[in-house]
Amino acid sequence: MRKQELRPGGETGQGHTASSPAEQVKALVDLLAGKGGQGSQAPQPPNRTPECPLKPRGNDLKIQKHREALLNRTGGGPELGSPSPRLTSLLMVEGLTDLQLREHDFTQVEATRGRWCSAKTIALDRLFLPLSRVSIPPRISITIGVAGVGKTTLVRNFVHLWARGQVGKDFSLVLPLTFRDLNTHEKLSADRLLRSVFPHAGEAGLASAVLSKALLVLDGLDECKTPLDFSNTVACMDPKKEIQVDHLITNIIRGNLFPEVSVWITSRPGAAGQIPGGLVDRMTEIRGFSEEEIKTCLEQMFPEDPVLMGWVLSQVQADRTLYLMCTVPAFCRLVGAALGHLHRKRPGPPDAELWPPRTLCELYSWYFRMALGGEGQEKAKASPRIEQLAHSCRKLVGTLGRLAFHGLVRKKYVFYEPDLKVLGVDLVLLQTALCGRFLQREETLASAAAYCFTHLSVQEFLAAAYYCSASKRAIFDLFTEGGVSWPRLGFLTHFRSAAQRAMQAEDGRLDVFLRFLSGLLSPRVNALLAGSLLTQGEHQGYQAQVAELLQGCLRPDVAVCARAINVLHCLRELQHTELARSVEEAVASGGLARLTSPPHRAALAYLLQVSDVCAWEAPLPLCLSPGVLQSLLPQLLYCRSLRLDTNQFQDPVMELLGSVLSGKDCHIQRISLAENQISNKGAKALARSLLVNRSLTTLDLRSNSIGPQGAKALADALKINRTLASLSLQSNRIRDDGARSMAEALATNRTLSVLQFSSNSIGDGGAKALAEALMVNQGLKSLDLQSNSISDPGVAALMGALCTNQTLLSLNLRENSISPEGAQDLARALRTNSTLKSLDLTANLLHDQGAQAVAEAVRENRTLTSLHLQWNFIQAGAAKALGQALQLNTSLTSLDLQENAIGDEGASAVASALKVNTVLTALYLQVASIGAPGAQALGEALAVNRTLEILDLRGNTIEVAGAKALANALKVNSSLRRLNLQENSLGMEGAICVATALSGNHGLRHINLQGNHIGESGARMISEAIKTNAPSCTVEM
């Protein structure tokens, strides 16, 4: 899209000087001639300044009449005046994606999983306003949306609200036209076009400023009968010259005509690609229904029957393909009508096995049975001949089917009387109520009737039904429309022709037609439509042959294209699901590596779209070869989350993935590439993609071979990238140089919140660099530096940063070389910092002296909630200090002291704190040299404590005496949820004491008694006792 020029001086508008009436009339003539007010200079942007009309009262009266006329035209539909939120907040998009340009609307919805991804939205009342104070309003705006999403409804809403003075207040005139109106003209001048919607245009008394503040609305570019050709259109600047309609539109868009008038075009995405991006100032998109809006739509359809609504919703949610398509409002209403009718008219014994519908074709078959049966429709009031035709369902559907098929072949979706006469359609037949259920009639501004099918998919279904029936008697190719072709005999030959044309169609316009054509061969569909659209048993012997023919279309291309995935949809409609089922089973069992043929690859791509398992994450570890991955790249674009761990991927594969992540239409938010063979070259390829990617939030590169150079490339990308929130480089080789590069990026990056650097040989130099970054960084919330070589100088630098940093919430310094001296720096930081919530110091060298310093700081700290001190050579002295700190601390909820020899004395000190502490919920004392006295002290504390939920005493020696003390506590304690007494020498007696005590305890949910020399018979007996006394408690024996 073209960039809009900035206003000089940063102002949003400047006024005109007054001019004489003669000058105003001349300005209007110049405007219509395309001169604006600047002679022969280039067209100027539209101006939104107040006009100085020649005859204000006369102009106001004309405009008021125009508003009233528009209100009468738009009527009073259910959404007019109060549009839904999705029509009042449009998505801002930056041009069209390859998917939108090349694929069928159904394919677009399925491939994107029914998700409309855009970080920016714009309100309807600001649609034509500048985005900032230094920008100008857009002249050419395009709003795109798939068929049935509500483009025309949006336009009618806007026009209706403008006519009531509620939106578009900067516009003096809104001039709405549809391409259905324009199609009725072969040639048209700009002057006539304007007067067709605003008869006063061109009158001498109309001020030029009125038209300079006009909005021309062109609804439905995809329905234009002649494609726009900007490369071969002759420029025209004469508003009175009659030219072809498509040439007129291109000249208006280029600014050769009406350069001061704003233009708003709506279109399906594929047709919008006719307009060069350089001519478009603003592009927006209408999103489809959200999950909640689908439910709301169905509730509105069945307001008095919540049971029926619930059943319809459950049917929609049970089929992922159906659910995705229900994000399109028109499709959702069609599905609701069909399923609602189906539920109210429960099939009798002959149709019971056909209920409920399993495929798209079955659903449409039920819809047509409903329509042909007249559910909810009034009977036609016409002559006996018309009544006779209305009841001839096959003749009616055959006529409409022929119209639908030839329209589909010609890319024609709107029909006029000449079109109907060419195809032999009886115009009287179109007046019947029965026909009106499939074909809509609309009066154009030229008083000519325009006809279109109620939805694109209805046209495709009827076209398939016509082709299916006509192919049994046609001896020439039905696609040639009567032209010269080789004889084609037999249904299979015609089906092959349809399949080949669908596979070759670059825009995918025959994809859904082929699905329906395949589905019509299903026995269930044949039974549903026998006697109306199909003949009983028609083409029943071709299922296996058609399935083989379809699978033969899956050639070994480099990439699995949308056409190939559509073949899998066709096989499903045909109810031939063996191929997809075999791949789904292989994915579940991890045996996908042996399925590498083109059909298997296509089936895997299909499952990535429709499988519930793959809806949130595509689990593809241990199974993909680089070749299979390469073939899936176009489909991986639209996965929300990819798990590609342990696939032995090397750097060339990262080049391929980088190309996917660089795609404008990439939807991937999370990708895991852990435990592959990625080195610096592969990291650089991924980094290049991060420079342009706008979707990825999580990148997991742990356990690869990335060194300092790869880390530098990723860091350089982070200086620009504004979406990545989590990066894991755990177990690589970035060392101090890599850490310095990342620290430099952190100084400017504001979006990365989680950074994992564990096991990367980072020393004090890297820690100091990261500390400097933390002093200025305002985005990082979690930093993992576990298993590195950071000693006291590095810790001192990090703690100095924590004294000023106000965003870091979690710091992992596990398995480094922090001594008591470093612990002093830790303590100073904890006294000052007011944001850190989790600190992991496991497996350092704190000893009693360092732990006591940390304990003193915990007495004062009010934000830390989790402290890990495991395996730090801590003894009773430090445990006493921690106990005293817990009596005063009001924030710490989890304390880990496992594998420290605190003994009974230390356990008793902690137990004393538990008697008064009211915030600690988890206490870990595994392998802490605790015996019976320590357990007795803990038992006494548990008898009064009301907040501790987890107590882990695994690997101590509390024996029977300790078990009895804890058992007595359990009889009165109501807060403890998990108790681990594994390997504590309880013996049979101690275990029985604990099990018996649970009869009065209703809070404990899990207890571990493994490794206590109970024996199998004793374990069974105790297990039964616990089940009896505490059935909600899980026991591990």
N, C-alpha and C positions, 0 to 999 in steps of 0.2 A: 504494500500500500504506500501511496505517496505521503511524504511528510508535509504537514501543513506549515505555511509560513507564519512567522511570528509578527505580532503587531509592533510597529515602531513605538518605542518609549514605554512598552509594557502596559499600554492601556487596553481596555476591553472594547472600546468604541469611541469614535469621535464624530461630532455632529457636522452636518452640511450647512453651508451658508444659504441664505434665502435666495430664491431665484424667481424670475418673472413667469407668468402663465405661459407665455410663448416658449420660454426655455424649458419648462416642464413638459409641454407637449412634444417638443423636439427630443427631450430625453427619453420619453416613452417610445418614440419611433426608433431612436438609436438602440434602446434596450431590445426591442423586438428584432432589430437588424443585427443584434449580436455585438453592438459596439460598446455597451455599458455606458459610461460617461467619459471614456478616455480615448475617443477617436479610434484609431487603428491599433492601439496598444493591446497587449495580451489581456485576456479576461481577468477581471479582478474578483476577489473573494466577496461573498455576499455580505452586505452591511446590515447590521441590526439596529440602526439608529432611527430615532423618531422621524417620520415623514412630515413634510409640510404640504398637505394636499391642497389642490386648487379649490375644491369644493368639499370641505370636510363632511358636511351633513349628507350630501349626495353619496359620497363614497361609503360612509358609514351605513347608509340605508341599503346600498347594494350588497355590502358585505354581510349585513344582518340577514338579508333575504337568502344569501348564499349559505349562511350557517343554518338557517331554518330548512333549506332544501337538503342539506347534508344530514340533518337530524331525521328527516323523513326517509332518506335513502338508507341510513344505517339501521333504522328501526329500533326495536327495544329488546334485543336478544338477552338471554340469561346472564351473559357476562358483561354486557355493555354498561358503562358507567361505573362498574365495580370489578375491574379485571383481576384475575388471580395474581398472586405474588410473582409467579414465574413470567407473567406478561408485563409486569411493571418494573422488573429488574432483569435486564438483558445481559448476556455474557459478552465481554469485549474480547474479540479474537484478532489475531494478527495474520490475516490472510487464510487461504484454504490449504488444507493438508492433502497429501496424495490420496488418502482414503476418501476424502470428500469429493475429490475431483474424478475419481476413477470407479467408485463402487456404488452399488445399489443402496438405497436408503436403509433397507433391512440390514444389509451387511455392515453399514456404518454403525448402527445401533448395537448389533451383535459383537462386532470387533471391539468396540469401546466399552463393552459390558454395560451399556445403558448409562454410562457416566459422562457427564459433560464437564470437562476440565478447563477451567479458566480462573485465574487468580483475581481478575478484575470484573466488576459488574458496573452497569450504568443504569440509572433510573430512567423510566420512560419519559418523565418530564424534563430530563436533561439530555435526551438523546441527540439533540441537534445544537447543544450549547458547547462552547469551548471547554476543553478539559482543564485549562488553567488560565490565569489572568494574562499570560503572554502568548496564548494561542488563539486561533481564529475558529469560527464555527466550521464544521465540515460542509462542503458543497455536495459531494456525492457520498451518500451513506447506503450501505447494503445490509440488510438483515436476512440471514440464512436460517434454514430449519428444514428438517426432513419432512416428507409428506405426512400431513396429519398432525403436525406439532402445534399449529395454531397461527400461521403467518397472516392469513386473511383475517382471523379473529383479532389479532394484534392491530392490524391496520384499521379495522372497523372501530375498535376501541379508541384508538388514537384520534381518528377523525371525529367520532362521537364526543370525546372529551374536549377536543379543540372547539367544536361547534358550541359547546357549553361554556367555553372560556376557562377550562381547567388545566389544560396543558398547551405547549407550543405558543405561549403568549407573545413570543417574539415575532411570530408569523402573522401578517395581516390576512393572508389567504392560504388555505390548504386546498390543493387541487387533486383529489383522488381519482386515479384511473386504474383499470386492470388491463392486463394483456388480453383478456377475453374481449374487452371493449375494442382494443386496438386491432385485434385479429380480423375484425369485420371490415377493415379498410385495406385496400391494396396500396393506395397512395394517400398521403396526408401531409398537409403543411403544418408548421409549428403554430401558425395563427389559428387554424381550424382546430387543432388539438386543444389549444387553450380554451377556445370558445365552446368546445363540446362539453366542458365541465364548468366553465364560468362565462356565460354569454356576454357579460359586460366587458370582457377583455378587449382592449383596443379602442375603447371609447375615449373621446378626447378629454372628457371630464375626469378620467381616472388617473390619479397621480402615479408617476413612475415609481415613486417610493413604495407604493402598495405592491406592485409586482416584484420589486426588488426584495421585498420581504415575503415572498411566496414560497411555499413548499409544494413541489410536484411529487405526488406519490404514484409509483408504478408497481402495482402488486402482481406477483406471479410471473416473473421472467421465464420460469421453466415452462410456461404455457404459451410462450411466443411461437407463432407458427413458423417463423423463419429465424434461424440462428443469427445472432449478431456477429458481424465480421468486421472488426476494427482495422484490419490490415488492408482491406480492399474497398472501403467505403469512401466515396468522394466527399470532400468537405463541402458543407452548405452553410452559408451565413444569412440566407434570405428567408425570413420567417413566413413569407407568403408563397414560397415555392413548394409545389406538390412533389414529394419524393416518396420512395418506398418506406413503409413504416419502420422496418429495421434500420434503414439508413437515417431516418429521422431520430430514432432513439440514440444511435451511436453519436450523431452530431450534438444532441443535447448533452449526453454524458461527457463528450470531449470539451464542451463549453463553446462550441461554435454557435450554438443557438441558446438563448436564455442563460448567458453566463452568470447573471445575478441571481438566478432562481436556484434554490436548494432542491436537490433531487433525492428521494428515498425509494430504493428498490428492494423488493422482497423476492426471494427465490429459494428453490431447493439448492443444496450446495453445489451439485455438479453443474447446473446451468449457470450459476454465478461465476464460474470459471471463464465464461465468455468475455467478461469485462477485465481488461488488463489491470493488474494490481496497482500500477502506477497512477491510474485514474481514480482510485478509491481512497477517500479520506478517512472513512470510518467503517469498520465492519463489526457487526454484532451477530449474536446467535441466540435463538430461543431454545432454552433447555427443555428437556422433557420432564415427565413426572418424577418426583422422588418417591420413595417407598410409602411415605405418609400420604402423598398426593394420590397415589394409586388407590389407597384405601378410601380416601375422601371421595374420589370419583365414583367408586362403587357404592359408597354410602348414599350419595346423591341419586344414584340410579335406583336404589332399593330402599328409600327412606323409611318405609313402614314394615320392612321385613329384615331385621338384623340377622336372623338365622340364614336366610338366603344369601345375604351379603357375605356373611362369614364363610359359607360354603363356596361361593364364587371366588373369594379371595384365596381360600385354601387351594383351589384348583389352579389358580394362576401361580401361586408360590411353589406348587409341586413340580412345575415344569420350568426349568431355568430359561429355555429359549422363549417360551411364552411370556414369562415374567419380564425378560429384558425388553421384549417388544411392547409390553404394556406401559413402558415409560413414554410411548407415543400416545397422546390423548385420544386421537381418533381410533387407534387400534384398541386401546383399553376399553372404550365404549362399545366397540363392535364385539369384543370378547365378552364383556359384561352382558350385552343383550343376548348373545348366543347361549352362554352358560345359564343365564337367568331363565330363558325359555326352556332350556334343557331340564333344569331342575323342577320347574313348575309342571312340565309335561313329561313326567317320568316315563321313559320308554317301556312299552309293554314287553311281554315275553319274546316276541320276534327280534326286538332291538336291544334287549337287556345287555347282551354281550358287547354291544357297540358303545356302551356308556361307562364312564365318561370319555370324552375325546382324548386321544393320546398324542396326536400330531397336529400340525398346522392345517393340513388338508382336511382332517376329520373335523376340526373346529369350524372351518368355513363350510363344510358340508352341512353341519348342524345349523349354521347361520342361514344357509340357503333353504334348508327345510323349513326353518322358522319363517323366512320371508315369503316363500311360496305358499306356506300355509296360512298367511294373513294374520300372524300373531300381532295383536295390537293395532291393526290397520282397518280403516274403513273400506267397505266394499265400493268399487267404482260405480258411479251412476252414469251410465252411458247407454248407447244403443245395443241391441242384442248382438250385433256383429262384433262390437268391441268387447262385450262380455265373453263372447265365444273365444276371441283371440286371447283375452286375459287368462282364461282357464286352460289354454293350450301351453302348458309350461315349457314343453320341449321346444316348441316353435319360437316362443318368446326368448328363451335362453339361447337358442341357436342364433337368433338374430342379434341379440346383444353380444353373444360370444364372438360372432364374426366381426362386429364393430370393435370389440375389445382387442381381438387378436391383431387386426390390421392396424389399429391405432398403436399398439405396442410395437409392432414391426417398424412403423414410421416415426416412432417417438412422438406420437400425437396423443394428448390426454384431454383435449377439449375439442368438441365436435359441433359443427354448424349444419344447417339444413342441407347445403350442397354436399357436405361429406356424407350425410345420411342417405341422400339420394343416390350417390355413386355406389354405395354399398347395398342398395336395395332395401333400406330400412323403411318400414311403413310408419309415416309420421303420426298417423292416427293411433297406432299402437303405443307410441310414446306418451300418450295422454292418460293411459290407464294407471290406476293406483299400483298395480302389480309391478309395472315397469319402473314406477317412481321409487320403488324400494332399492333399486340398483343404480339408476341413472337420475341425476339431478338436472333440473332445467333452471336456467337463470337468464333474465332479460338484461341485455347490454344497453349502453347509453344510446346506441344506434337503433334500438328497438328490434334487434335481431336476437333470436333465442340461441343460447349456448348450452351445450349438454356436456356433462362430465360424470364419471362414475363416482359413487359416494366415497370411495377411497382407492388409491392406486392398487392396493392388494386385491380389491374386488374386481378391478379390470383384469388383473393378472390371473385370478382364479377363473373368471369367465372365459378368458382367452385360452387357458389350458383345457377347459372343458370342451370348448369348440374344437380345438386342435385334436383332442383325443377322439372325438366323434368323427370329425371330418377326415382324419387320416385313414380310416378303414375303407373309404371309397375314393379318396384322391389318388390320381395316378401321376401327378406332377408335384413338385416341391411346393408346399403351401406358402413358403416364405418368399417365393418369387413374385407373388401377386399377379399371376397370369402371364408372366414373362416366359421366355423360352428356357426350358430346363430339361434335363434328362428324366425319363420316366422313373418314378419311385413307387414301387409296389409293396404293399404290406405295412403293417403298423410298425414293426421293428425298424424298417428303413426310415420311416418318417421320424420315429423317436431318435434314431441316430442323428438325423439331420438337425433336429432341435437341440440335441446335446452338443453337437459340434458348433452350432451357431452360438449357443450360450457360452461355451468355453472360449470362443474367439471374440466375443463382445467385450470391447475394452472398458465399457462403462458399466458392465454387470447388469444391464437393464433386463436381461432374460433369466437372471438367476432364480428369482422367486417363481416365475412362470415355469421353469424346469422343475422346481420343487413340487409345485401343484400338479404338473403333468405326471411326475413320478408317483405322487400320492394317490392320484386317481386310479392307479393300478392296484392299490391295496384292496384286499377283499372286504375290509371293514367299510372303506369309503364307497366301494361299489354297491354294497348292501344298503348304505344310507341314501345313495342318489339314484338307485335303480328306479326307472320310471319317470324321473324328472330330468336330470342332466345326463344320465347314462342308461344304457341298456343292460338288463340283468346279465351278468356273466361276461360283459364286454372286456376283451383283452385279458381275461383271467389267466391264460396260459403263458403270459410273457414275463412274469415276475423274475424268475431266475435269470432269464436271458437279459432283461433290462439291467438287473443288478450287475451282471458280468460286464455288460456294455459300459455302465457307469464307472466301474472300477478300472476298466481299460482306459478311461480318460485321465487317470492319475499317472502321468508320465514322470520320468525321473528328472524333473527340472531342478535347477540349482536351489530355488526357493519355493516353498509351498505358498501358492497364490490363493487369493480369495475364491477363485473359480474352483480350485481343488477342494477347499473346505465346503463349498456349496454342494459338491458331489456327495459329501458325507451327510449333509442335510437331506439331499435327495434320497439317499439310501435309508435314512431314518423314516422319511415319509413313505417309502416303499415297504417299511417294516423289515428291512434287511440290515440288522444291527450287529451282525457277527464281527465285522472288522473293528468297529468302535469298541465293542465289548472286550475283544481280545487285548486291545491296547490299554484299555482302562484297567483290566486285571493285571497287566504287566507293570503299569505304573504303581499299583497298590502293592505288588509283590517285589518290586525292585528288579524286575526282569526285562526292563525296556531295552537294555543294551543289545539284545539279540534281534530286536525288531527294527530293521533299518531300511526296509523297502519303501518306495514312494507311497504306496497306499498306507503303510503304517505311519509314515511321517505326516501324511495328510490327516489321518485319524487323530494323531497326537495334537496337531494344531487345532483340530475341531474340538477336542476335549478341553483344551486350554480356554476355549470360549464358553462352552456350555456345561462343563462339569462343575458340580457344587464344590468338589474338593479343590478345584483350581480357582474358584471364584476369588479367594483372598490371597492365595499363594500358589504359585506353580512349583510343586515339589519335584525337582529333577536332579537330585544328587545321585552319584554312583551309576549313572545310566546313559549319559549323553556322550557321543563322539563329536569331535569338531564338525564333521560333515553333517550330522543330524542337526546340530545347533545352527549351522549356517542355513540350512533349509528352513528352519523355524523363525529366523530373524524377523521377517515382516509381521509375524503373529505375536512375537514377544513384546513388540512395541506397546501393546495394549494390556499387558499383564500388570496388575498392581504390585505384585511382589514376586521375585524370582529367587529360588534357592538352587544354586548351581554348585554346591559344595562337593569336594572330593571327586572331581571329574577329570583330573590330570590335565586341565586346560593350561596351555602355555601362552606365550605372548601373542602369537598370531590370532588366537581366538579373542584376545582383548581388543585387537584392532576391529574385529567384527562387532563385538559388543559396544565398542566405542562409537561405531557408526550408528547403532541403534539408539544409544543414549543421546546422540547428537541430533536425532530426528526431531523436527518441529512438532510432530504429533506423538512424541514419546509420552506414555502414561506411567512408566515404571517409577514407583516410589521407593521401593526397597529391593536391594539386590545383595545376595550373599555369595561370595566367591571364595569362601574359606577352604583351606587345605587343597589348593591347586598348585600349579608350578609357575606362578606369575613372578617375573623379575622386573628390573627397572624399566625395560622396554614396554612391557605390558602395562605397568603403572602409568607410564607417560601417555600411552594411548587412552587410558581411562581419564587421565587428567585433562587431556585435550577436549574430551567430551563434556567434562564438567564446566568448561568455559562457556558453553552455550546451553547446557541442559537446564531445564526449569522445573523438573518434576521430582528428581531423585532426592530423597530425604535421608536415606540410610544406605551406607556402603560398608560392607564387611569384607576385609581383605586379610583376615587373620591367617596365620600359618602358611605364608607364602615365602618368597625369597626376594622381597623388596628391600633395596638398600638406600643409602642417603640420596642418590640421584633420583630414584623413584619418589622418595618422600618430598624432595624439592619440587618436582613437577606437580605433585598433588597440592603442595603448599601454594605454589604460584596460582593454581586454579582456584584455591580457596580465597585468594585475594579478590577474585572477581565473582565467583559463584555466590548466590544469595539464597539457595534453597537447601543445601545439604546441612542436616542437623546432627548426624551421627556418623563418625568415621572410626573404624576399627583397623588398626595396623598391628594388632597383637601378634607376637611371635614372628616378627620379621627381623630385619638387620639394619634399621635406620641409624642407629648409633647417635652420637652427639651431634654430628653434622645434620642428620635428618631432623633431629629435635629442634635445632636452631632454625632450620628452614620453616618448620611448622610454627615455631614461636613468632617468627616474623609475620606469618600470615595471620596468626591470632591477634596481632596488634591492630589489625584493621577489620578482620572478619567479625560480623555481629550475629551470624545465624547458627554457626556450629555450636551445639550445646553439649555433645558427648564426644570425648576423644579418648581412645584406648591405645596406650603405648606399652602395655606390659610385655616383658621378655623381648627387649630390643637393644640390650647392651648400652643403655643410656646412663651416662655418668653425671658427675657434678656439673660439668660444662653444659650439658643439655638441660639439666634441671635449672641452672641459673638463667639460661635463655628463656625457658618457659616461665620462670618467675617474673622476669621483666615484662613478658607479654601479659601475665595475669594482672599486673598493676594497671594496665590500660584496657584490657579486654572486658567487655560488658555482656558477653553472650554465653560463655562456657559455664556449664553447670556441673559437669562430671569429668574428672581427669583421672585416668588410670595409669599409674606408673609402677605397677607390680613387677617384681622379679627383674629389677634392673640393678645398677651398681651405684646407687645414690647414697652418699654418706653424709656426714654432718654438714659440710659446707653447702652441699646442694639443698639439704633440708633447711638450713638457715635462710637461704635465698627464697625458697618457696614459702616459708613461714613469714618472712618479711612482706611478701606479696599479699599473703592472707590478711595482714593487718590493714590493708587498704582495699582489697578486692571485696565487692559486695554482691557477687553473683554466684560464685562457686558453691555448690551444695554438697558435692561428694568428692573426696580425695582418697585414692588408694595408693598407699606407700608400702604395701605388703612385700615381704621378702626383699628388703634392701639392707643397708648397713648402718642403721641409725643407732647411735650409742646414747648413753645418759646425757652427754653434752648436747646432742641434737634434740633430745627430749626437752631440754630447757627452752630451746627455741620454739618447740611445739607448744609448750605450756604458755609462753608469752603470747603466741598467736591466738590460742583458744581464749585467753582472757580478753582479747581485743575484738576478735572477729565475731560478727553477729549474724552470719548467714550459713556457715557450714553446718550441715546436718549429719553427715556420715564421714567417719575417719577410720581407715583400716591400717593398723600398724603391726599386723600379724608378722611373726617370724623376723623380728629385728633383734637388736641387742640392748634393749632398754634396761634390763635388770631392775632391781628394787628402786634404785636411785632415780632412774628415768621415769618409772611408772608412778613413783610418788609425786614427781613434779607434774605429771599429767593429771594425777588425782587432785592435786591442789587447784589446778586450773578448772577442772570439772566442777569444783565447789562453786565457782563464780559464773561459769558459762551457763547461758540460758537458751541456747539454740541447738546444741549437739544432741541428736537423738540416737545415734548408733556408734559404738566404740568397740573396735576389735583389737584386743591385746594378746591374742593367742601366741603361745610359744615365744615368750620374751624373757624367760629366766626370772619370772616374778615369783616372790615368796610371800610369806605371811605379812611382812612389814608393809609392802605395797598394797596387799589386799586390805589391811586395816585402814590405810589411807583412802582407798577407794570406798570402803564401807562408810567412812565418815563423810566422804563427798556425797554419797547417795542419800544420806540423811538430809542434805541441804539442797541437792540438785532437783530441779523441777521439769527437766526436759528429756533426760536420757531414758529411752524406752528399751534399748537392747545393749547388753554388756556381755562380751565374750572374753572369758579368762581361761579357756581350755588349754591343756598341756602346759600349765604352769604349776609349780609345786607349792600351792598356797596352804595345803594341809588343813587339818581341822581348825587350827587357830584362824587362818584366813577365811575359811568357810563360815565360821562362827561370827566373824566381823561383818561379813556380807549379810549373814542372816539377821543380825541385829538391825542392819539398815532396812531390811525388808519389812520389819515390824512397823516402821514409820513412813517408808517411801510409798508414794501413791501413783507413780508414773511408770516404773519399770515393768515391762511385760514379758521380756525374754532374758533368761540368764543361762549362760553356757559354761558349765564347770566340768567338762569331760577331762578325764586323765589329770586330775588336779590333786592327787594324793589325799583324798578325803576318805575318812573312815567313819565308824559309827558315831563318834561324838559330833563330827561336823554334820552328819545327816540328821542327828537328833536336834541340833540347833536349827537347821533348815526346816525340820518338821514343826518346831515351835513357831517359826516365823510364818509358815504357810497356814497355820491355824488362825492367824489374825490378818494376814495380808489379803487384800481383795482385788489386786490388779495383775499379779503375775500370771501369765498364761502358758509360758513354756519354761520348763526346767529340765536341763540335760545334765545328767550325772553319770553318763556312760564311762566305763573304764576306771571306776574307783573301787573301794572295798568297804562299802557301808554294811555289808553282811546282814544277818537277821535282825540285830538290834536296830540298825539304821532303817531297815525296811518296816519294822513295827512302828517306829517313830513317824515315818512318812505316811503309813497306813492310818494312824490315828488322825493325822492332819487332814487326810483326804475325806474323812468322815464329815468334816465341818467346812472344808474349803470349797468354794463355789466358782472360783475364777480360773483355776488351772485347766488348760485344754490338752496339753501334751506333756507326758512325763517319760523320760528315757532313763531306764535303770539297767540297761544292757551291761553285761559283764561286771557284776558287782558282788558276786559270791553270795547271792541271796539264798540259794538252796531251795528245797521244796517248802520249808516252813516259811521263809521270808516271802516267797511268791504267793503262798496261800493267804498270808496276812494282807498283802496288797489287794489280791483279788476279792477277798471278803469285804474289805473296807469300801469297795466300790458300790456296794448295795445302797449306801446312803449318799453317794456322790452322783449328781446329774449333770456335771459340767465337763468331766474328762471325756475327750473324744479319741485319744490315741495313747497307748502305753506300750513300751518296748521292754520285754523281759527276756530277750535272747541272751544266751551265753551265761546262764546262771545255774548250770548243772541240775536241771529239773528232771530231765529224762523225758522220753516220749509219752509214757503213761501219765506222768505228772503234768506234762504240758497239756494233754488232752483234758484232764480233769480241771486244771486251772482255767483253760480256755472256755470250758463249758460253764464254770462258775462265773466268769466275767460276762459271758453272754446272758446268763440268767440275771445277775445283779445289775449289769450296765449294758443293755442291748445296743445302745448307741455308741459304745466305745469299741474301737478297733484295737486288737491285741496282736503283737508280734511275739511269737514264742521261738 
